[in-house]
Amino acid sequence: MKHLLYALIFSFPFLFACEAQQHEVIQPESSLLWKITKDDLQHETYIYGTMHLIEKEFFYFPTSLEQLVSESQVLVMELEGLPDYTAAMNLMMLPEGQKIQDYFSESEMAQIYKFMENEMKMTKEVFDFTFGKMKPFIILQLITSKQFEGETESFEMTLQRIAKKNSLEIKGLETIAQQLGFFDQIPAKELGSMIVSYFEDQDSLIAQTKEMQRMYRKGDLDSLALFMNESAPELMAFEEILLSGRNKAWIPQLIDLIHQKRTFIAVGAAHLAGENGVLELLKQAGYTVTPIAY
């Protein structure tokens, strides 16, 4: 059931609020950067697959990529800028009269409390006071942040700094309410099981997260998709909610935007690959997508 944690890293930038290092150039046949073209598309358009949180050693954002962003007129991301923290917290609140302990057994809560104390340096009392009336999703947010070792970087924050520096317009494909709403569609019992599954083998998950970052750094979208799918096939029941359904909803928005101005699109890399990925859906809509070395 660890597939959800990978989906979070790739697909939900609200979870995580430098100079690029020198690395080898990613080969065109295996790229995170794609050019979108069509006979009637007059504006230069690129789409880039991000990882919403990544360890510094795998972070790669060269001058050539920054130049493509800065030469655009519009930056399109999953969210329009950083989410309002207060609004996001309000959306995470449980209905009146409910508490987070209602979603877990006593033994499961004991595991959660142990994690919070060991990894977050948070006592049971502090956790209850701070998160006791919030949706279980908040625990996923905290767990996901602990999958990474050492310092991390954010592609979204990097992109927004470039956009601000160059006075680019920023457009969002979703709102924070929509993104949080996707998790409301997952039954509470299932979401609770996903959370508890993390505690079965934390070391293994950290190792898998490291491997996932290596694959991402190579720009191998197909391997990334296969890796995510094989990690937890049980969770594919929710793939339509977390990925495919969102991809399909984005296409009309993207088509409208790219015909207006020079556009640079940046979304989680998990959204690009597969038969229901954004790249394939763009092809079905008559566009050509070409991998670009950078």
C-alpha positions as a LaTeX table, in Angstrom:
\begin{tabular}{lrrr}
\hline
Residue & $x$ (\AA) & $y$ (\AA) & $z$ (\AA) \\
\hline
Met1 & 0.00 & 0.00 & 0.00 \\
Lys2 & 2.99 & 2.27 & $-0.23$ \\
His3 & 2.04 & 3.36 & $-3.75$ \\
Leu4 & 0.05 & 6.27 & $-2.31$ \\
Leu5 & 3.14 & 7.79 & $-0.73$ \\
Tyr6 & 4.87 & 7.77 & $-4.12$ \\
Ala7 & 1.79 & 9.32 & $-5.69$ \\
Leu8 & 1.90 & 12.05 & $-3.06$ \\
Ile9 & 5.49 & 12.90 & $-3.84$ \\
Phe10 & 4.83 & 13.19 & $-7.54$ \\
Ser11 & 1.29 & 14.47 & $-7.62$ \\
Phe12 & 0.43 & 16.85 & $-4.80$ \\
Pro13 & 2.63 & 19.93 & $-4.46$ \\
Phe14 & 0.63 & 21.35 & $-1.54$ \\
Leu15 & 2.29 & 18.72 & 0.66 \\
Phe16 & 5.63 & 20.49 & 0.60 \\
Ala17 & 6.03 & 24.00 & 0.85 \\
Cys18 & 20.19 & 26.85 & $-5.28$ \\
Glu19 & 22.10 & 26.67 & $-7.82$ \\
Ala20 & 21.83 & 23.58 & $-10.05$ \\
Gln21 & 24.61 & 21.04 & $-9.74$ \\
Gln22 & 26.54 & 19.82 & $-12.76$ \\
His23 & 25.22 & 16.50 & $-14.07$ \\
Glu24 & 25.17 & 14.64 & $-17.34$ \\
Val25 & 22.64 & 15.84 & $-19.92$ \\
Ile26 & 19.49 & 13.74 & $-19.96$ \\
Gln27 & 19.14 & 11.94 & $-23.27$ \\
Pro28 & 16.17 & 12.88 & $-25.47$ \\
Glu29 & 14.71 & 9.36 & $-25.50$ \\
Ser30 & 14.39 & 9.48 & $-21.72$ \\
Ser31 & 13.46 & 12.98 & $-20.67$ \\
Leu32 & 11.34 & 14.84 & $-18.18$ \\
Leu33 & 11.08 & 17.78 & $-20.59$ \\
Trp34 & 8.86 & 17.64 & $-23.69$ \\
Lys35 & 7.98 & 20.12 & $-26.41$ \\
Ile36 & 4.34 & 20.34 & $-27.52$ \\
Thr37 & 3.62 & 21.23 & $-31.14$ \\
Lys38 & 0.69 & 21.32 & $-33.56$ \\
Asp39 & 0.10 & 23.04 & $-36.89$ \\
Asp40 & $-2.23$ & 25.63 & $-35.38$ \\
Leu41 & $-0.20$ & 26.10 & $-32.18$ \\
Gln42 & 1.62 & 29.40 & $-32.67$ \\
His43 & 3.27 & 29.65 & $-29.25$ \\
Glu44 & 6.31 & 27.68 & $-28.10$ \\
Thr45 & 5.18 & 25.28 & $-25.39$ \\
Tyr46 & 7.00 & 22.90 & $-23.05$ \\
Ile47 & 5.85 & 20.48 & $-20.36$ \\
Tyr48 & 8.11 & 19.30 & $-17.55$ \\
Gly49 & 7.63 & 16.52 & $-15.00$ \\
Thr50 & 8.55 & 17.50 & $-11.47$ \\
Met51 & 9.00 & 15.70 & $-8.20$ \\
His52 & 7.43 & 17.84 & $-5.53$ \\
Leu53 & 10.08 & 17.03 & $-2.96$ \\
Ile54 & 13.52 & 15.64 & $-3.77$ \\
Glu55 & 16.85 & 15.19 & $-2.04$ \\
Lys56 & 19.50 & 17.71 & $-3.01$ \\
Glu57 & 21.75 & 15.12 & $-4.65$ \\
Phe58 & 19.04 & 14.34 & $-7.22$ \\
Phe59 & 17.90 & 17.90 & $-7.82$ \\
Tyr60 & 18.80 & 19.11 & $-11.31$ \\
Phe61 & 17.71 & 22.47 & $-12.70$ \\
Pro62 & 20.30 & 23.69 & $-15.23$ \\
Thr63 & 20.56 & 27.11 & $-16.82$ \\
Ser64 & 19.08 & 25.78 & $-20.06$ \\
Leu65 & 15.88 & 24.79 & $-18.27$ \\
Glu66 & 15.70 & 28.08 & $-16.41$ \\
Gln67 & 16.03 & 29.90 & $-19.72$ \\
Leu68 & 13.07 & 28.03 & $-21.21$ \\
Val69 & 10.94 & 29.01 & $-18.23$ \\
Ser70 & 12.05 & 32.64 & $-18.25$ \\
Glu71 & 11.37 & 32.99 & $-21.98$ \\
Ser72 & 7.76 & 31.89 & $-21.50$ \\
Gln73 & 4.87 & 34.20 & $-20.80$ \\
Val74 & 2.89 & 31.85 & $-18.58$ \\
Leu75 & 3.94 & 29.23 & $-16.04$ \\
Val76 & 1.26 & 26.58 & $-15.54$ \\
Met77 & 1.45 & 24.39 & $-12.44$ \\
Glu78 & $-0.93$ & 22.19 & $-10.51$ \\
Leu79 & $-1.56$ & 25.02 & $-8.07$ \\
Glu80 & $-1.44$ & 28.75 & $-8.73$ \\
Gly81 & 1.41 & 29.65 & $-6.44$ \\
Leu82 & 1.97 & 28.44 & $-2.90$ \\
Pro83 & $-1.25$ & 27.47 & $-1.11$ \\
Asp84 & $-2.55$ & 29.59 & 1.73 \\
Tyr85 & $-1.46$ & 27.68 & 4.83 \\
Thr86 & $-4.41$ & 28.74 & 6.97 \\
Ala87 & $-6.93$ & 27.85 & 4.27 \\
Ala88 & $-5.28$ & 24.47 & 3.73 \\
Met89 & $-5.37$ & 23.71 & 7.46 \\
Asn90 & $-9.05$ & 24.63 & 7.64 \\
Leu91 & $-9.81$ & 22.25 & 4.78 \\
Met92 & $-8.04$ & 19.47 & 6.67 \\
Met93 & $-10.31$ & 19.77 & 9.71 \\
Leu94 & $-12.67$ & 16.91 & 10.55 \\
Pro95 & $-16.42$ & 17.52 & 10.89 \\
Glu96 & $-17.52$ & 18.85 & 14.28 \\
Gly97 & $-17.52$ & 16.14 & 16.93 \\
Gln98 & $-15.02$ & 13.86 & 15.18 \\
Lys99 & $-11.40$ & 13.26 & 16.11 \\
Ile100 & $-8.49$ & 11.57 & 14.41 \\
Gln101 & $-8.54$ & 8.71 & 16.93 \\
Asp102 & $-11.93$ & 7.64 & 15.52 \\
Tyr103 & $-10.13$ & 6.34 & 12.42 \\
Phe104 & $-7.66$ & 4.01 & 14.13 \\
Ser105 & $-7.57$ & 1.23 & 16.70 \\
Glu106 & $-5.71$ & 1.71 & 19.97 \\
Ser107 & $-2.75$ & $-0.31$ & 18.70 \\
Glu108 & $-2.62$ & 1.70 & 15.48 \\
Met109 & $-2.72$ & 4.97 & 17.41 \\
Ala110 & 0.13 & 3.65 & 19.55 \\
Gln111 & 2.19 & 3.21 & 16.36 \\
Ile112 & 1.32 & 6.72 & 15.23 \\
Tyr113 & 2.24 & 8.22 & 18.59 \\
Lys114 & 5.56 & 6.33 & 18.53 \\
Phe115 & 6.33 & 7.66 & 15.05 \\
Met116 & 5.49 & 11.20 & 16.06 \\
Glu117 & 7.70 & 11.00 & 19.12 \\
Asn118 & 10.67 & 9.33 & 17.41 \\
Glu119 & 10.59 & 11.08 & 14.03 \\
Met120 & 8.82 & 14.37 & 14.68 \\
Lys121 & 9.92 & 14.89 & 18.32 \\
Met122 & 6.25 & 15.40 & 19.19 \\
Thr123 & 4.70 & 14.07 & 22.38 \\
Lys124 & 1.31 & 12.37 & 22.44 \\
Glu125 & $-0.20$ & 15.42 & 24.15 \\
Val126 & 1.21 & 17.85 & 21.59 \\
Phe127 & 0.02 & 15.66 & 18.70 \\
Asp128 & $-3.50$ & 15.40 & 20.13 \\
Phe129 & $-3.67$ & 19.14 & 20.70 \\
Thr130 & $-2.25$ & 20.06 & 17.27 \\
Phe131 & $-3.70$ & 17.38 & 14.97 \\
Gly132 & $-6.37$ & 15.61 & 17.01 \\
Lys133 & $-9.25$ & 17.25 & 15.13 \\
Met134 & $-7.69$ & 16.98 & 11.67 \\
Lys135 & $-8.26$ & 14.43 & 8.91 \\
Pro136 & $-5.96$ & 11.38 & 8.84 \\
Phe137 & $-4.44$ & 12.80 & 5.68 \\
Ile138 & $-2.31$ & 15.08 & 7.88 \\
Ile139 & $-0.44$ & 11.99 & 9.08 \\
Leu140 & 0.31 & 11.05 & 5.46 \\
Gln141 & 1.73 & 14.51 & 4.99 \\
Leu142 & 4.05 & 14.10 & 7.95 \\
Ile143 & 5.06 & 10.56 & 7.00 \\
Thr144 & 5.86 & 11.52 & 3.41 \\
Ser145 & 8.26 & 14.21 & 4.55 \\
Lys146 & 10.23 & 11.60 & 6.51 \\
Gln147 & 10.89 & 9.35 & 3.50 \\
Phe148 & 13.77 & 11.59 & 2.48 \\
Glu149 & 17.27 & 11.69 & 3.88 \\
Gly150 & 19.22 & 14.92 & 4.24 \\
Glu151 & 18.37 & 18.28 & 2.68 \\
Thr152 & 15.62 & 18.52 & 0.09 \\
Glu153 & 14.69 & 20.86 & $-2.75$ \\
Ser154 & 11.42 & 21.92 & $-4.35$ \\
Phe155 & 10.95 & 22.30 & $-8.10$ \\
Glu156 & 7.75 & 24.27 & $-7.50$ \\
Met157 & 9.48 & 26.89 & $-5.37$ \\
Thr158 & 12.33 & 27.11 & $-7.88$ \\
Leu159 & 9.87 & 27.63 & $-10.74$ \\
Gln160 & 7.96 & 30.27 & $-8.82$ \\
Arg161 & 11.15 & 32.19 & $-8.07$ \\
Ile162 & 11.99 & 32.22 & $-11.79$ \\
Ala163 & 8.44 & 33.30 & $-12.65$ \\
Lys164 & 8.53 & 36.13 & $-10.13$ \\
Lys165 & 11.96 & 37.28 & $-11.30$ \\
Asn166 & 10.77 & 37.42 & $-14.91$ \\
Ser167 & 7.24 & 38.72 & $-14.20$ \\
Leu168 & 5.59 & 35.62 & $-15.63$ \\
Glu169 & 1.90 & 34.96 & $-15.15$ \\
Ile170 & 1.23 & 31.85 & $-13.05$ \\
Lys171 & $-1.81$ & 29.67 & $-13.69$ \\
Gly172 & $-3.05$ & 26.74 & $-11.63$ \\
Leu173 & $-4.86$ & 23.64 & $-12.93$ \\
Glu174 & $-6.45$ & 22.89 & $-9.55$ \\
Thr175 & $-7.30$ & 24.58 & $-6.28$ \\
Ile176 & $-6.13$ & 23.45 & $-2.85$ \\
Ala177 & $-9.73$ & 22.50 & $-2.06$ \\
Gln178 & $-9.86$ & 20.24 & $-5.11$ \\
Gln179 & $-6.59$ & 18.55 & $-4.25$ \\
Leu180 & $-7.61$ & 17.84 & $-0.68$ \\
Gly181 & $-11.01$ & 16.75 & $-1.93$ \\
Phe182 & $-9.44$ & 13.86 & $-3.86$ \\
Phe183 & $-8.47$ & 12.26 & $-0.56$ \\
Asp184 & $-11.96$ & 12.73 & 0.82 \\
Gln185 & $-13.07$ & 10.32 & $-1.91$ \\
Ile186 & $-10.92$ & 7.53 & $-0.47$ \\
Pro187 & $-12.81$ & 5.59 & 2.25 \\
Ala188 & $-11.52$ & 6.42 & 5.72 \\
Lys189 & $-10.80$ & 2.76 & 6.49 \\
Glu190 & $-8.65$ & 2.42 & 3.36 \\
Leu191 & $-6.78$ & 5.62 & 4.05 \\
Gly192 & $-6.14$ & 4.47 & 7.60 \\
Ser193 & $-4.77$ & 1.14 & 6.34 \\
Met194 & $-2.41$ & 2.98 & 3.99 \\
Ile195 & $-1.09$ & 5.04 & 6.85 \\
Val196 & $-0.56$ & 2.09 & 9.17 \\
Ser197 & 1.17 & 0.11 & 6.39 \\
Tyr198 & 4.01 & 2.62 & 6.51 \\
Phe199 & 5.03 & 1.40 & 9.95 \\
Glu200 & 5.49 & $-2.19$ & 8.73 \\
Asp201 & 8.87 & $-1.49$ & 7.11 \\
Gln202 & 10.02 & 2.12 & 7.29 \\
Asp203 & 13.59 & 1.32 & 6.23 \\
Ser204 & 12.37 & $-0.41$ & 3.07 \\
Leu205 & 10.20 & 2.55 & 2.12 \\
Ile206 & 13.11 & 4.96 & 2.58 \\
Ala207 & 15.26 & 2.74 & 0.33 \\
Gln208 & 12.50 & 2.59 & $-2.28$ \\
Thr209 & 12.16 & 6.37 & $-2.16$ \\
Lys210 & 15.88 & 6.66 & $-2.87$ \\
Glu211 & 15.52 & 4.32 & $-5.86$ \\
Met212 & 12.54 & 6.29 & $-7.11$ \\
Gln213 & 14.62 & 9.47 & $-7.04$ \\
Arg214 & 17.36 & 7.77 & $-9.07$ \\
Met215 & 14.80 & 6.80 & $-11.70$ \\
Tyr216 & 13.42 & 10.30 & $-11.72$ \\
Arg217 & 16.89 & 11.79 & $-12.15$ \\
Lys218 & 17.39 & 9.59 & $-15.23$ \\
Gly219 & 14.11 & 10.89 & $-16.65$ \\
Asp220 & 12.78 & 7.39 & $-17.31$ \\
Leu221 & 9.02 & 7.94 & $-17.15$ \\
Asp222 & 8.06 & 4.40 & $-18.12$ \\
Ser223 & 10.23 & 2.87 & $-15.40$ \\
Leu224 & 8.82 & 5.31 & $-12.88$ \\
Ala225 & 5.26 & 4.37 & $-13.79$ \\
Leu226 & 6.06 & 0.66 & $-13.59$ \\
Phe227 & 7.83 & 1.13 & $-10.27$ \\
Met228 & 4.83 & 2.90 & $-8.77$ \\
Asn229 & 2.35 & 0.34 & $-10.09$ \\
Glu230 & 4.30 & $-2.70$ & $-8.91$ \\
Ser231 & 4.95 & $-1.23$ & $-5.46$ \\
Ala232 & 1.30 & $-1.67$ & $-4.46$ \\
Pro233 & $-1.18$ & $-2.98$ & $-7.02$ \\
Glu234 & $-3.91$ & $-2.90$ & $-4.34$ \\
Leu235 & $-3.93$ & 0.87 & $-4.51$ \\
Met236 & $-4.69$ & 0.98 & $-8.22$ \\
Ala237 & $-8.34$ & 1.12 & $-7.23$ \\
Phe238 & $-7.66$ & 4.79 & $-6.47$ \\
Glu239 & $-5.48$ & 5.55 & $-9.49$ \\
Glu240 & $-8.41$ & 7.19 & $-11.27$ \\
Ile241 & $-8.86$ & 9.59 & $-8.35$ \\
Leu242 & $-5.19$ & 10.42 & $-7.82$ \\
Leu243 & $-3.90$ & 10.52 & $-11.40$ \\
Ser244 & $-5.98$ & 9.56 & $-14.45$ \\
Gly245 & $-9.10$ & 11.55 & $-13.62$ \\
Arg246 & $-7.05$ & 14.63 & $-12.91$ \\
Asn247 & $-5.07$ & 14.24 & $-16.14$ \\
Lys248 & $-8.27$ & 14.10 & $-18.19$ \\
Ala249 & $-9.63$ & 17.18 & $-16.45$ \\
Trp250 & $-6.42$ & 19.10 & $-17.19$ \\
Ile251 & $-6.34$ & 18.57 & $-20.95$ \\
Pro252 & $-9.08$ & 21.08 & $-21.92$ \\
Gln253 & $-7.48$ & 23.67 & $-19.64$ \\
Leu254 & $-4.01$ & 23.09 & $-21.08$ \\
Ile255 & $-5.22$ & 23.25 & $-24.67$ \\
Asp256 & $-6.93$ & 26.56 & $-23.98$ \\
Leu257 & $-3.87$ & 28.04 & $-22.24$ \\
Ile258 & $-1.19$ & 26.99 & $-24.72$ \\
His259 & $-3.04$ & 28.59 & $-27.63$ \\
Gln260 & $-3.04$ & 31.95 & $-25.86$ \\
Lys261 & 0.61 & 32.56 & $-24.91$ \\
Arg262 & 4.08 & 31.00 & $-24.74$ \\
Thr263 & 3.61 & 28.46 & $-21.98$ \\
Phe264 & 5.78 & 26.36 & $-19.70$ \\
Ile265 & 3.85 & 23.60 & $-17.93$ \\
Ala266 & 5.18 & 21.87 & $-14.80$ \\
Val267 & 3.26 & 19.01 & $-13.16$ \\
Gly268 & 4.20 & 15.91 & $-11.19$ \\
Ala269 & 6.12 & 13.43 & $-13.36$ \\
Ala270 & 3.64 & 10.67 & $-12.52$ \\
His271 & 1.05 & 12.58 & $-14.55$ \\
Leu272 & 3.07 & 12.38 & $-17.76$ \\
Ala273 & 3.49 & 8.64 & $-18.30$ \\
Gly274 & 1.08 & 5.89 & $-19.30$ \\
Glu275 & $-1.95$ & 5.47 & $-21.55$ \\
Asn276 & $-3.90$ & 7.96 & $-19.43$ \\
Gly277 & $-0.93$ & 10.26 & $-18.91$ \\
Val278 & $-0.91$ & 13.86 & $-20.06$ \\
Leu279 & 1.52 & 13.15 & $-22.92$ \\
Glu280 & $-0.66$ & 10.41 & $-24.40$ \\
Leu281 & $-3.83$ & 12.45 & $-23.91$ \\
Leu282 & $-2.23$ & 15.37 & $-25.76$ \\
Lys283 & $-1.32$ & 13.02 & $-28.61$ \\
Gln284 & $-4.92$ & 11.83 & $-28.76$ \\
Ala285 & $-5.98$ & 15.47 & $-29.02$ \\
Gly286 & $-3.81$ & 15.90 & $-32.12$ \\
Tyr287 & $-0.63$ & 17.32 & $-30.60$ \\
Thr288 & 2.93 & 16.11 & $-31.11$ \\
Val289 & 5.07 & 15.70 & $-28.00$ \\
Thr290 & 8.83 & 15.49 & $-28.44$ \\
Pro291 & 11.38 & 14.67 & $-25.69$ \\
Ile292 & 14.00 & 17.40 & $-25.24$ \\
Ala293 & 17.54 & 17.16 & $-23.89$ \\
Tyr294 & 18.40 & 19.82 & $-21.32$ \\
\hline
\end{tabular}
